[in-house]
Amino acid sequence: LERGLKVKEYELSRDFSETGNFGYCVQEHIDLGARYDQGISIFGMDFYVVTGRPGARKARRKQKSARIGFGDRMKKHVTQSWLKHWRFDDIIMVSSIFVLI
């Protein structure tokens, strides 16, 4: 995840869903630091991060499944603030583009 963000120059533009998940694409695997192999050629990679809260399993379990309340669901701004304060120190918000420094 860290290497992929470094390739994307820590920019996540419109990559967040309303449920708090985010993803991005790297066009060439050699940008991640892997060596080039003629047998494999060049391929891209998609990174997709699914965020959740404790208790989210109750919607997926087989017995006594229940709905997750609206206030307990993960939201876009919660994930962005988590990235800003806990995982990455500085995020500069430029319109709808988040730049992670």
Beta strands, then each sheet from edge to edge (+ up, - down):
strand 1: 11-13
strand 2: 22-26
strand 3: 45-49
strand 4: 91-94
strand 5: 97-100
sheet 1: 1+ 5- 4+
sheet 2: 2+ 3-
end
